[in-house]
């Protein structure tokens, strides 16, 4: 059974990312998530878009500027330490790419009836970064 909702941690791809981070906590892994989205000039598939959405939200939690529920991710963040300063710019660029560009996550939210909620959450994450 798969999970899907408007929140950044409310889908299977985000859960997979968080499991990977629990196993190998690293800001380099978050950087790679953003880089994968930004390196694709064409269509961003759902897994990459959902992971970038979650990674950006996680970054806001790490810098203490989040209204997003990060559940039990604080222990992983403690191990990861302070995020590199440049990740905020990468996160904003990745969020812009998935929310305004040609991306499957954007298409799914447009079709779901939850697009307005999703864009509000994306905007709040961008503002927090």
C-alpha positions in Angstrom: 0.0 0.0 0.0 1.4 3.4 -0.9 1.1 6.7 0.9 0.3 10.0 -0.6 -0.8 13.3 0.9 0.2 17.0 0.6 2.8 17.1 3.3 6.5 16.7 2.3 7.0 13.5 4.4 3.6 12.0 3.4 4.6 9.8 0.5 6.6 6.6 -0.1 9.5 8.3 -1.8 10.0 10.7 1.1 9.9 7.8 3.5 12.5 5.9 1.4 14.7 9.0 1.6 14.4 9.2 5.3 15.2 5.5 5.8 18.3 6.0 3.7 19.3 9.0 5.8 18.8 7.0 9.0 21.1 4.3 7.6 23.7 6.8 6.3 23.1 10.3 7.7 24.7 12.8 5.4 24.1 16.3 4.0 25.9 15.0 0.8 22.9 12.7 0.3 20.5 15.7 0.5 22.8 17.6 -1.9 22.6 14.7 -4.4 18.8 14.8 -4.2 18.7 18.5 -5.2 21.4 17.9 -7.9 19.4 15.1 -9.5 16.4 17.4 -9.9 18.5 20.4 -11.1 20.5 18.3 -13.6 17.4 17.3 -15.5 16.4 20.0 -17.9 13.4 18.0 -19.1 10.8 16.1 -17.1 11.3 15.4 -13.4 9.8 12.0 -12.4 7.8 11.6 -9.3 10.4 9.9 -7.1 13.0 12.7 -7.7 10.4 15.4 -7.2 9.0 13.9 -4.0 12.5 13.4 -2.6 13.5 17.0 -3.3 10.3 18.2 -1.6 11.0 16.2 1.5 14.7 17.1 1.5 13.9 20.8 1.3 11.4 20.5 4.2 14.0 18.5 6.2 16.5 21.4 5.7 14.0 23.8 7.2 13.7 21.6 10.2 17.4 21.4 10.5 17.8 25.2 10.6 15.0 25.6 13.1 12.6 27.4 10.7 9.9 24.9 10.0 6.2 24.5 10.6 6.4 21.1 9.0 6.0 18.1 11.1 9.2 16.1 10.8 8.0 13.2 13.0 11.0 11.3 14.4 13.6 12.8 12.1 15.3 14.9 14.7 17.6 12.1 15.8 18.9 11.7 12.2 19.4 15.5 12.0 21.4 15.5 15.2 23.7 13.0 13.7 24.0 14.9 10.4 25.0 18.1 12.2 24.6 21.6 10.9 23.8 21.8 7.2 26.1 23.5 4.7 25.1 27.1 4.0 24.7 26.6 0.3 22.0 23.9 0.6 19.3 26.6 1.0 20.0 27.9 -2.5 19.9 24.4 -4.0 16.7 23.6 -2.1 15.0 26.7 -3.4 16.1 26.0 -7.0 14.9 22.4 -6.7 11.5 23.4 -5.3 11.1 26.0 -8.1 11.9 23.3 -10.7 9.4 20.8 -9.3 6.6 23.3 -8.6 6.8 25.5 -11.7 8.6 23.3 -14.3 7.6 20.1 -16.1 7.4 17.6 -13.2 5.3 14.6 -12.4 4.8 15.7 -8.8 3.3 19.0 -10.0 1.0 17.2 -12.4 -0.2 14.8 -9.8 -1.0 17.6 -7.4 -2.8 19.5 -10.2 -4.9 16.5 -10.8 -5.5 15.6 -7.2 -7.5 18.6 -6.1 -4.8 19.4 -3.5 -2.7 21.7 -5.7 -3.5 24.9 -3.7 -2.5 23.2 -0.4 0.7 21.8 -1.9 1.7 25.1 -3.4 1.1 26.8 0.0 3.4 24.2 1.7 6.0 24.7 -1.0 5.9 28.5 -0.6 6.2 28.1 3.2 9.2 25.9 2.8 10.8 28.3 0.3 10.2 31.2 2.6 11.7 29.3 5.6 14.9 28.6 3.6 
